[in-house]
C-alpha cells in the first residue's frame, strides 16, 4: 500500500519537475532508513496535497 503511494508520489514528482524529484528521492531515502513509520506516510500524503 505504501509502495503504491510512493509510486504515485514519484509520478507526480516527475511531472512537477526538479523540486518534485528532489523531494521524492529524499522521501525514498528516508523511508528506506526508517522502515515505513506512520508519521512519514502522513508526511508523504501532505506533500501530495501540496503538489496537487
C-alpha positions as CSV (number, residue, x, y, z in Angstrom):
1,X,0.0,0.0,0.0
2,X,2.8,2.4,0.9
3,X,4.7,1.4,-2.2
4,X,1.7,2.5,-4.2
5,X,1.7,5.9,-2.5
6,X,5.4,6.2,-3.2
7,X,4.8,5.3,-6.8
8,X,2.1,7.8,-7.2
9,X,4.2,10.4,-5.5
10,X,7.1,9.6,-7.8
11,X,4.9,10.1,-10.9
12,X,3.7,13.5,-9.5
13,X,7.4,14.3,-8.8
14,X,8.3,13.6,-12.4
15,X,5.5,15.8,-13.6
16,X,6.4,18.7,-11.2
17,X,10.0,18.8,-12.3
18,X,13.3,19.1,-10.4
19,X,12.0,20.0,-6.9
20,X,9.4,17.3,-7.0
21,X,12.0,14.7,-8.0
22,X,14.3,16.0,-5.2
23,X,11.6,15.6,-2.5
24,X,10.7,12.2,-4.0
25,X,14.3,11.0,-3.7
26,X,14.6,12.4,-0.1
27,X,11.3,10.6,0.8
28,X,12.6,7.3,-0.7
29,X,15.9,7.5,1.3
30,X,14.0,8.4,4.5
31,X,11.5,5.6,4.0
32,X,14.3,3.1,3.5
33,X,16.0,4.2,6.7
34,X,13.0,4.4,8.9
35,X,11.1,1.4,7.7
36,X,7.8,2.9,7.0
37,X,6.7,4.8,10.1
38,X,3.2,6.2,10.3
39,X,4.2,9.8,10.5
40,X,6.2,9.5,7.3
41,X,3.1,8.2,5.5
42,X,1.2,11.3,6.7
43,X,4.1,13.5,5.6
44,X,4.0,12.0,2.1
45,X,0.3,12.5,1.9
46,X,0.7,16.1,2.9
47,X,3.3,16.6,0.2
48,X,0.9,15.0,-2.3
49,X,-1.8,17.5,-1.3
50,X,0.7,20.4,-1.6
51,X,1.8,19.3,-5.1
52,X,-1.8,18.9,-6.2
